[in-house]
């Protein structure tokens, strides 16, 4: 009886080719330098999408600022009432202050989260304009 040793393990190693047959992209970078990298000093940075993590952090910062602005609103209303401004007028001025600070902080947070996407005249312009108008209105109403 002759015992035959099985030399075929059931698979074959692929032959060396210049182009892989696998359509999936590589998950690890090549270790050898393939080409040169050209740096253009005057070229603008490419626009990137805002990551979910940055948006969540920006939203959290914005909510914390709104809570801080609420306490600042209460202090402003109390200050106006001590100066003998009518409580209803002081309350209106306080809410306008709160809205103005909220709009300005929204513009600032959006600009920090992704400046290339949100720091435009169409997004930041209206937020800053409404914020400044409400702050001016708050101080004029608070003077009565």
trRosetta pair geometry for C-beta under 8 A, 3 or more apart (Angstrom, degrees):
i j d omega theta_ij theta_ji phi_ij phi_ji
6 9 7.9 115 130 -83 100 41
14 17 7.3 -62 153 1 111 106
14 21 7.7 -146 -141 17 144 118
17 20 6.8 139 81 -89 112 36
17 21 7.4 60 61 -32 156 85
26 29 7.4 117 117 -93 125 27
26 30 7.7 35 125 -48 167 75
30 34 6.0 67 77 -43 149 113
40 43 3.9 70 92 -19 116 118
45 116 7.2 -118 88 -74 103 141
47 116 4.6 -165 -120 139 84 137
47 117 6.7 113 -165 -66 112 79
48 114 7.5 -131 79 -138 79 112
48 116 7.1 92 30 52 64 139
49 117 8.0 64 -130 -65 37 146
50 54 5.5 -118 -171 78 85 124
50 55 5.5 90 141 -56 119 101
50 113 5.9 30 -137 148 129 103
50 114 4.2 -95 -82 -42 105 143
50 117 6.2 -95 -38 33 107 155
51 54 4.9 94 61 7 83 101
51 55 7.1 -153 95 -4 44 88
52 55 5.7 -59 -150 39 34 111
52 56 6.2 34 154 -20 69 106
53 56 5.9 -56 -148 35 30 109
53 57 6.4 26 156 -15 65 107
54 57 5.8 -56 -146 39 31 109
54 58 6.1 32 155 -18 65 109
54 113 5.2 130 150 -156 106 83
54 114 6.9 98 123 -50 144 92
55 58 5.7 -54 -145 39 30 113
55 59 6.3 32 155 -20 64 106
55 113 6.3 69 -93 -162 52 137
56 59 5.7 -53 -146 37 30 112
56 60 6.4 32 154 -19 63 105
57 60 5.7 -54 -150 36 31 112
57 61 6.4 32 153 -18 65 105
57 113 7.9 162 76 -109 89 94
58 61 5.7 -53 -147 36 32 111
58 62 6.3 34 153 -21 65 106
58 109 4.9 128 -167 173 96 103
58 110 7.3 95 179 -83 143 39
58 112 6.8 167 -111 83 109 98
58 113 4.1 -13 -71 -80 154 121
59 62 5.5 -53 -146 36 32 114
59 63 6.5 32 155 -18 65 103
60 63 5.8 -53 -148 35 32 109
60 64 6.5 32 153 -17 64 104
61 64 5.7 -55 -150 37 33 112
61 65 6.4 34 151 -19 65 106
61 109 5.9 172 90 -120 114 120
62 65 5.6 -54 -149 36 31 113
62 66 6.5 35 152 -22 64 102
62 105 6.4 145 -130 132 74 108
62 106 6.4 56 -135 -99 125 64
62 109 4.9 -38 -72 -47 101 175
63 66 5.6 -49 -148 31 35 113
63 67 6.7 35 153 -18 64 100
64 67 5.8 -53 -154 34 34 111
64 68 6.5 33 149 -16 66 106
65 68 5.5 -54 -146 39 36 112
65 69 6.1 36 154 -20 68 106
65 101 7.8 -150 160 147 103 102
65 102 7.8 145 118 -113 105 58
65 105 4.7 -173 141 -177 152 157
65 109 7.6 -145 13 -54 149 127
66 69 5.6 -52 -143 38 31 112
66 70 6.6 41 152 -28 62 99
66 102 6.1 44 -107 -111 88 102
66 105 7.7 -163 -61 80 65 146
67 70 5.6 -47 -153 24 33 115
67 71 7.1 29 151 -12 62 100
68 71 6.0 -56 -159 36 36 107
68 72 6.4 35 146 -17 67 107
69 72 5.2 -52 -144 40 39 115
69 73 6.2 49 151 -27 67 100
69 97 7.9 -170 -174 128 97 83
69 98 5.4 122 144 -137 109 71
69 101 4.5 178 -128 100 130 136
69 102 6.2 -176 94 -62 168 77
69 105 7.3 -130 -48 -5 138 147
70 73 5.5 -47 -150 30 32 116
70 74 6.7 33 151 -18 62 101
70 98 6.5 46 -95 -126 51 124
71 74 5.7 -49 -150 34 36 112
71 75 6.5 36 152 -17 65 104
72 75 5.7 -53 -148 38 34 112
72 76 6.2 37 152 -22 66 106
72 97 7.3 -125 120 136 99 123
72 98 7.7 155 79 -92 91 73
72 101 7.1 60 79 -19 140 173
73 76 5.7 -55 -147 36 30 112
73 77 6.4 29 155 -18 65 105
73 94 4.5 97 -175 179 86 94
73 95 6.9 60 -156 -81 133 35
73 97 5.6 165 -109 83 79 109
73 98 4.2 2 -81 -65 138 107
74 77 5.8 -52 -146 36 31 110
74 78 6.3 31 154 -18 64 107
74 94 7.2 69 -77 -161 26 139
75 78 5.7 -55 -147 38 31 112
75 79 6.3 36 152 -22 64 105
76 79 5.6 -52 -148 34 31 114
76 80 6.5 29 154 -17 64 104
76 90 8.0 180 126 -174 73 88
76 93 7.1 -127 138 118 115 98
76 94 5.2 158 87 -111 106 83
76 97 5.4 -16 84 51 170 170
76 138 7.9 5 156 169 149 124
76 142 7.5 -69 168 -108 104 148
77 80 5.8 -56 -150 36 32 109
77 81 6.4 30 154 -19 66 105
77 87 7.9 52 180 -151 103 66
77 90 4.8 108 -151 147 72 102
77 91 5.8 43 -131 -90 129 49
77 93 7.3 154 -96 74 70 89
77 94 3.8 -14 -63 -66 102 145
78 81 5.8 -54 -146 36 32 109
78 82 6.4 34 154 -20 65 105
79 82 5.8 -55 -151 35 30 112
79 83 6.6 22 152 -12 63 108
80 83 5.6 -60 -150 42 34 108
80 85 4.2 -46 168 45 93 135
80 89 7.6 -131 153 103 135 86
80 90 3.7 170 97 -124 127 108
80 93 6.1 122 -74 68 167 139
80 94 7.4 -134 18 -53 136 95
80 142 5.2 -104 -106 -149 131 99
81 84 7.7 47 179 -79 35 17
81 85 6.3 -86 -85 60 34 79
81 87 5.7 31 -106 -95 113 74
81 90 5.1 -84 -57 -2 77 177
85 89 5.4 -112 165 88 100 115
85 90 4.7 124 100 -65 113 99
85 93 7.6 -16 143 14 153 144
85 142 6.3 -31 -118 -160 170 59
85 144 6.3 96 -139 78 101 73
86 89 4.3 78 66 13 95 108
86 90 6.7 -167 87 -10 45 87
86 144 7.5 -34 19 105 99 112
87 90 5.5 -55 -140 40 31 112
87 91 6.2 36 157 -23 65 104
88 91 5.7 -50 -148 34 31 113
88 92 6.6 32 152 -18 62 103
89 92 5.7 -51 -149 35 33 111
89 93 6.4 32 152 -16 65 106
89 141 6.1 -160 -173 166 88 92
89 142 7.4 149 143 -104 95 39
89 144 5.5 -96 -176 68 153 127
90 93 5.7 -54 -146 39 32 111
90 94 6.2 37 152 -24 64 107
90 142 6.8 66 -117 -122 60 81
91 94 5.5 -53 -147 34 31 115
91 95 6.5 28 156 -16 65 103
92 95 6.0 -55 -149 36 31 106
92 96 6.4 30 153 -17 64 106
92 141 5.7 -95 104 157 108 149
93 96 5.7 -55 -148 38 32 112
93 97 6.4 38 151 -22 65 103
93 138 4.8 107 -165 -160 70 69
93 139 7.5 106 -156 -70 113 20
93 141 4.3 -167 -83 93 93 107
93 142 3.8 115 -158 -65 159 88
94 97 5.6 -51 -150 33 32 114
94 98 6.5 34 151 -20 64 104
94 138 7.5 112 -64 -148 13 113
95 98 5.4 -49 -147 35 37 116
95 99 6.4 36 154 -17 66 104
96 99 5.7 -52 -145 38 33 110
96 100 6.2 35 155 -20 65 107
96 134 4.8 -160 -171 -176 82 87
96 135 7.4 168 143 -86 92 24
96 137 5.1 -112 -169 96 148 101
96 138 3.7 -173 99 -77 110 90
96 141 6.5 104 22 31 151 138
97 100 5.8 -56 -147 37 28 112
97 101 6.3 23 159 -13 65 108
97 134 7.6 -174 -76 140 18 95
97 135 6.7 66 -120 -118 57 64
97 138 4.2 129 -59 -161 72 160
98 101 6.2 -59 -147 40 26 105
98 102 6.2 28 153 -22 62 111
99 102 5.5 -57 -146 37 30 115
99 103 6.3 27 159 -17 66 104
99 130 7.9 -79 149 146 104 100
99 131 7.8 -156 131 -115 67 58
99 134 4.7 -94 95 175 106 161
100 103 6.1 -55 -147 35 28 106
100 104 6.4 21 157 -12 64 109
100 130 7.9 -155 -112 130 60 64
100 131 4.8 102 -161 -165 61 61
100 132 7.1 104 -150 -75 108 12
100 133 7.7 -157 -106 70 103 47
100 134 3.7 -161 -69 92 90 101
100 135 3.6 145 -178 -55 157 76
100 137 7.9 177 -60 45 126 90
100 138 6.1 -107 -3 -8 138 132
101 104 5.9 -58 -144 42 31 109
101 105 6.0 27 159 -16 67 110
101 131 7.3 114 -63 -153 11 105
101 135 7.4 99 -49 -85 62 105
102 105 6.0 -59 -143 40 26 106
102 106 6.3 31 156 -24 63 105
102 131 7.6 -155 71 -109 51 100
103 106 5.6 -51 -147 31 31 113
103 107 6.7 31 154 -17 63 102
103 127 5.1 -175 -180 -169 87 72
103 128 7.4 173 137 -84 102 20
103 130 5.0 -127 -153 92 163 99
103 131 3.4 -156 91 -73 110 92
103 134 6.8 114 17 29 135 133
104 107 5.8 -52 -153 34 34 111
104 108 6.4 31 151 -17 65 107
104 127 7.3 147 -90 147 29 92
104 128 6.6 66 -111 -118 71 60
104 131 3.8 140 -51 -179 79 155
104 132 7.5 95 -77 -53 111 63
104 135 7.6 23 -31 -40 133 131
105 108 5.4 -52 -144 39 38 113
105 109 6.0 37 157 -20 70 105
106 109 6.0 -54 -142 38 29 107
106 110 6.3 27 159 -15 63 109
106 127 5.5 -126 89 -153 105 134
107 110 6.0 -58 -146 40 27 108
107 111 6.3 26 156 -18 63 110
107 124 4.9 94 -152 -144 105 79
107 127 3.8 165 -68 109 104 131
107 128 5.2 72 -97 -59 173 78
107 131 6.8 -103 -1 -10 127 147
108 111 5.8 -58 -148 38 29 111
108 112 6.4 24 156 -16 65 108
109 112 5.8 -57 -147 38 31 108
109 113 6.2 35 155 -25 67 106
110 113 5.7 -50 -142 31 31 113
110 114 7.5 -46 180 47 61 72
110 118 3.9 -131 157 161 101 153
110 119 7.6 166 117 -61 87 61
110 123 6.6 -129 137 148 148 124
110 124 7.0 -164 86 -85 121 85
110 127 7.6 134 28 4 137 171
111 115 5.4 38 -173 -105 66 76
111 118 5.8 -132 -80 98 43 107
111 119 4.5 75 -127 -82 89 100
111 124 6.2 51 -68 -98 109 131
112 115 7.3 17 -100 -59 17 88
113 118 6.7 44 65 15 98 146
114 117 4.2 9 123 32 120 112
114 118 5.5 100 78 2 81 102
115 118 6.9 -76 -121 56 21 80
115 119 4.3 -2 -162 -3 68 134
116 119 7.1 -5 -58 37 14 100
117 120 7.8 -69 152 -16 28 111
118 123 5.0 -111 -159 113 64 154
118 124 6.6 101 150 -53 75 95
119 123 7.5 -71 -69 71 10 116
119 124 5.6 21 -138 -32 45 144
120 123 5.0 72 57 20 88 97
120 124 6.3 147 59 10 37 95
120 125 7.8 -57 118 -11 55 97
121 124 6.9 -60 -108 57 20 86
121 125 4.4 33 -171 -37 59 132
122 125 6.5 8 -65 27 10 115
122 126 7.7 1 -180 -6 37 104
123 126 7.6 -82 -176 34 18 95
123 127 7.1 1 151 -5 57 117
124 127 5.7 -68 -153 43 38 111
124 128 5.9 30 159 -17 76 111
125 128 6.2 -63 -145 39 24 103
125 129 6.1 21 160 -19 64 113
126 129 5.5 -56 -139 39 31 113
126 130 6.1 25 165 -14 68 107
127 130 6.3 -57 -144 40 24 103
127 131 6.1 25 156 -19 61 113
128 131 5.6 -58 -145 40 29 114
128 132 6.2 25 160 -17 66 107
129 132 6.2 -58 -147 37 26 105
129 133 6.3 23 157 -17 63 109
130 133 5.7 -55 -144 38 31 111
130 134 6.3 26 160 -15 66 108
131 134 6.2 -61 -147 39 26 104
131 135 6.4 25 156 -18 63 108
132 135 5.7 -55 -146 36 33 111
132 136 6.3 31 157 -17 66 105
133 136 5.9 -56 -149 38 30 109
133 137 6.2 29 153 -18 64 109
134 137 5.4 -52 -142 40 34 113
134 138 6.2 42 155 -27 65 102
135 138 5.6 -49 -147 30 32 114
135 139 6.7 22 157 -12 63 104
136 139 6.1 -60 -152 39 31 104
136 140 6.3 25 154 -13 67 110
137 140 5.8 -59 -143 42 31 107
137 141 6.0 28 160 -17 68 109
138 141 6.1 -56 -141 40 26 106
138 142 6.1 24 158 -19 62 113
139 142 5.6 -54 -140 40 30 113
139 143 6.8 40 156 -32 60 100
140 143 5.9 -48 -154 19 33 114
141 144 6.3 -32 -173 -3 44 113
